């Protein structure tokens, strides 16, 4: 029996009240249904009839309560399942487009929603409608990404004679199954026509009808920072937007969606906006013009969107997919992979695990990231370590991810002495890896007459080393490696161990010493991209049962080493006194002990102290759980957001490196000033002109005419990629204004210098 009085309801069973709740409390009412059925007071049909619900509603509440308890009875956050994502007023538009014979996919692209939303309203398309996708895409409706990630992009832009890569579909390519056509970048819907006023699109996002704002550009002159768009072809070619769309889908109704968030972070890295807080110092309207928006996201918005992306916990998978694309594009550089850990010191108030910071020569609270770079020194993969383990302990897990990334190709792993372990070497060779590292510990010196001077040209540079090549055995002869020793000018000998017997000794030494490229990469990333900065202040609980070396035992080991050193010194003095003893004065040992009684007492005391320390160490475990070390809870820094931003910064560095490779044959000082030129280029102002099918970027001349000519050549090469701005149908074209003419203020200057054609290539 159900009794209602004002806004309160009471359930009476057998004349006794068993439950009461507020009529407006949906969760309490759902629990009442579950309680009545589960307690056996009534059947499902009786409960549904009394409360005016259906039997299916009662069963659904029972299932939700069984799976998630009271939380399952509440309404889940986000878009309610089954709710229309398209306003009822627009159904007539959908019906009109459907009557014209268009498929669900074409209608979804025109309206800026997902195909599933259209399918829920009108049903699935018929089989004969699949081929109509080609009719729905006109030549001007070029998708923002090619259907597959090209692997010949770098070779396409190295030659001016190659035809431009086409990103349009033919009718045959368009009539593909739906699962492959899903890879196309959808063009979002927009109700705005003024690029400086996006009020309607923001209202659509507020109502949950927009997942990402469409980029809309307007003409402008002297737009600051427009030169950064020269890196756009590399972002599209890297596959970031395509892979992220597959992994993350959509991050909820928003004006700044997934594509805009990733593009913003990428441009921020190239413009040296190193942290989200630095957006406060930038004009959001000026930065928004580079994104095709009225204003760029600000600090809180960008942090909120980054948190939504990080909530999926797929940064590791994103990095692996991007690395596979990079391997497919630059497979010739994957023969040597450099592996090293980068320790990020932590100066906050949280209690986290310690790690050894080599550049500061001390152990301090820190976290460790492992970077894998290719032969050219460019980053390929970044892996965030769960614990601050040594490189030797981290390598097995790292090598598993490397093998999943590069496939079955032969690869040589180059690392420093931190990974020294003959047992690990044997396992690596068995798994199909070659090793190249420094020998750890003291080795036997080689006479200088056994060194041979080697000279060779490697990677376009002449190198000269004094080398000695000989075999070496470990693990009682079970492991045979090759030892190459270099003699330095100061007499120091650097011993290199490798399993590569097919390479010349000078090439092995050269590849080992090229490991400093990775150290230079870390320094550059710290200074230019602020690699060590915290992205957020979130923490995660540390594994309480994880064991680490016992600090108390480590302190005892230090005391024992000091006691043994002291004992050795006393024994040396006592032995020297015995050797110098004159038998004429002290013919017996008893006389010697009496004469050196003080030294003998010191010897006995030192031995006794050493034995006591050793006995004390026996009772102390070598490893201890971290929960037993301190009364304060040990935590670790949250890694997902940091991993995401590191991946974006890695892509920005890769884009810089690829642009630098294009500059090398056209700019003589590319090795010394190449990246400085790119920094100037990214911050360069320019003009924007928008047509029906193109986004024309005209850059201002640079600081000198020869640099302007180099950038002009670069623009011509990038035009060949036929890059479409993500989320639009506009093909991006690049150009640069000629430098100003040199005036008569410089007498004797040839008049043709100031008006020289930009067609001429830089020397």
C-alpha angles and dihedrals in degrees: 000000000000121000123189126196117176104308096340128091128198125195112212122195119184091347093305124107109237103170140011132184144160114276091228093054104096093181093054091049091050090050090050090057091050093045095050094050098039092048091051095241093126144356124257093255092050093050092047092049093048094049096038095245134123126257089244091059091054092049091048092053090049091053094047092049090049092053104038109007119221092344090061091058093060123085110268119240121256131030112354112243112254095017114132115255092196123066117248091240090065095055089088090057090052092048090050092051090046091053089055089062099252120150125242091254095056091047091050092051092050093049096040096237134111122278090238090063091056092044092055090056103041104015129244121319120258120253093252090057095066093082091055092079088085090054092049093055112070121195089262091054094075112164117242094242135031114252092250133027109261118227097196098062096113093051092046094061098042095074125054091204096064116100117250115271110251120225097184124107127239120216091256094050091048096054093076131131116280096248091062095041089057088077091074116106107247117230108231122231120251131188094187125095099179111077091204094054117051097168097132094049091050089052090051090052090048090053091049095250098114129059098182134004118249114239111248118183132196133197116271143157129225093011106180119239096009090133089075088075088075086082091056095094090058093050091053092044093050090066094230096134094042095047093044090052090055095046102038104023103191129344095216134279106322143140089227101048134174097288094047092047094052093044091050093052091048094052091044090057093051092045089051094244088149101183135024089245089065089067086081088072094053131078105248091206093055093048090044091060089064089054096045092248135115090245137357122248114273130222102282093040093050092047091049093051091046089053090052091053092045091052089075091061094216102125092111091052091046091053092048093051092048090049091054090054090049091051090052090052099042104025092143089067096052097081091094121036121187116213124192139146123242114208116209111203117223122213100177131111098257121105108240135158120282129239134184112262105205097195089057097036095227142089115252140152106296146135128232130226121186118218126197115201130187128236092278091054095251117137118256105171138005121202123189112219119226091211135023095252125159119266090252091059094042096049098080091058092042092050091052090057091044091054091050089052104044099032122212099332120125113259135176116219113215119196141146132255092285088081096050111138123131090203089054090048091055091051092047093052090048089053092054101264128125120216134219119178145129120273113251123220132019116320134188112276118239122226113253092236090067094062120099124204112239127190128183143150111246125174089353095306132103114232130184126197137169102228142179120198122200140141124256132195131211138177092042093308097311094111119053117190137169119251119202115184124197121206112215125207092255092054096258116142120215112199117207124193123202142158093216107108094163097067127081116256094245093053091050091051092046093052091048094051090047086072086092087075087073092051089051088049091055091049092049093048092049093051102036104029100025091235094177096054121114114247093197140350098242118132136198129207114264119234101269094202096049111120126221133177110290109254091207091055090046089055090050090050088056091050092048092052090051091047092051091050091051092047092050091053093050091047090051091053092045092049092047090051090051092050092050094045113124111225091206091065099032110019094165133062090232091061091048092053091049091050093048097034094131093053091045090053090052089051094052092046092051092050092048092050091049092051091049092052092048092050090049092051092054090065095051119083116237093227131033136188114258092234089067095054101071140012089228116083112257113226138176130222117261108259107191099079092040091050091051094051091045089055091052091049090048090054090049090053090048090052090052091050093049092049089048090054089056091050097051099079091042103041120054095203095046093123093053103032106015099107091039088056090050091051089054090046095052092052092046120123122227149157127277123208123179126203131172093275107012142062105207117202116192113186126209117247117271130240095280135027095240091054089050090054091050091052090048090056089048091053091052091053094047091050088064091066091068089215117192117210107251113260095016142072095238119118111217118231125186131207138154130221116243116256117263118268117263107249129225088263085095105061118208094026112138108249093227095063096077095045098040113148117258089220090083113095121235115257 
